[in-house]
């Protein structure tokens, strides 16, 4: 030390400075490592969650006009197409318009039996909220 022209105070200051730099670098490396570990854990959790999701299979089955069951995708699509066309083609020229005829039944009062029947259809939670 004396050959370099450094005093004991200079050496102490250099030592303290180097110690602070090493501690700061160590802290940065530790934080970077923890960030890396957290990211890895998050990715693994996402993988586990995706594996735990139950598959939701879709079954394509419908009946043809003759009552036969159709199971192939193309047959089911074609049946729905013809069904919708049949709904639209009722023989009138204004088949795209919905016709509603008013009757006196629409203006009749609601019967007590109808209300009781509707309440019975509700689940218990909804019944409590109404009461």
Order of alpha helices (4+ residues) and beta strands (2+ residues): alpha-beta-beta-alpha-alpha-alpha
